[in-house]
């Protein structure tokens, strides 16, 4: 927040995607504008990831495809194994593509088992 701007967290849209009026209430004053609209967009979706594997330490570049990815401000990819969660940052390329560095898996015993390890959970964090 500065003398020229404020930062607000918007509520969920009750009417779906599209423009919505802006109404700001500070103490007992209410400021509205019919000229300035806030636009709600559809939620982002993920339809595919390539490749669908990585080395144990992670850092394999993953290409993620989906829709409305440009609406995500700080995307991350996450994996959880044995109760330990790791994550890595992603970069949005365009509205349908982003790239991520795969998170590594932390194996808490001296030697990992033979064969591939699979995370207990794998997914994305789209802003918090």
N, C-alpha and C positions, 0 to 999 in steps of 0.2 A: 504494500500500500504506500502511495506517495500523495503529494498534494494534487496530483493530476490524474491518479487512477486508483481504483480499488479492485480487489480480486474477490470473486464470489464463487461459491460452489452451488451449482444449479441442482434443483430437485429433478427427479425423474419426470418425464413428460406424461401427463395424463391423457393426452390426445394422440400419441404416436409421433412420427417424424413430421417435420415441417416447421414453418416460422412460428414464433411465439412472441408476444409483447414483452417488453422489459419494464419492470416496476421495481423501483428501489425505495426502500423505506429506511430512513435514518432518524432515530428518535421519533419525533412526531411529524416529520416532514416526509412527503411522498413525492418522488420524482418519476415521471413516466414520459415515454416518447413514442409517438405513433410512427415516426420515421425510422427508428432503429429497431430492428427485430433480431432476436436470438434464434438460430436455426438448430433444431434437433435433427439428428441424422439417425439412420438405422444402426443398430449395434454391429460391431465387426464380427465376422465369422471366419473360421479356419476350415478350409476344405481339403487341404493336403500338405504334407511335408516331404521333402526330398533332400538327402537320403533319410531313411527311417532308422539309421544306426549311427553310432559314433564310437570312438575309442574310449576306454575307461576314463581317461583324464579329460575328456570333452574337447572343446574347441574345434570340432568339425563344423564347417559352414553348412547350415541348414537353410534351404529355401522354403518359405512358407507361402502358400497361396490361399486366397480367401476373398472376402468382400469388405469394403468400408475400412480397410486397414489404416488409411490416412487419418482417421479420427483418433487413433491411439497416440497419446503424447509420449509415453515412456514404456514401450513394450519390453517384456522380458520373457525368456523361456525358463522353465523350471523342471527339475526332476527331484524325486524323493526316493531314497533307498535306505532301508534299515533305520528309518526314523530321522535320517539326516537329509535336509533339503538344500540343494544348491541351485543357483540361477545365473543367468548371463543376460546381457543386454541384446536387444534386437534393433535393427535399422529398417525403417519403413522405406521401401523403394518407390512404390506408387500405391494406388488404392487397392490393388489386388496382389501385391507381392511385398514380402519383407524377408530379410536375411537375419539369421541368428547364429551365434556361436553356441554349440551344444554345451550344456552344463556337464561337468564331470560327475561321476559317482564316487562317493567316498566309501570304501570298503574297510570296515573297522577291524579286520583280522589280518594276521601276517601275510597270508597268501590268498588271492582270490581263487574261487573254484574254477575247475576246467570248464571251458565253454563260455558262451556269452552271458553277461549279467543283464537283467532287465529291470528298469526302475519300477518301484511299487506304484509310483504316480509320475505322470509326465503331462505337462500342459503349458499354458501361457498366462501371464499376468498382464492384463490390459488396463493400466492405470490403477492407482490405489486411492 
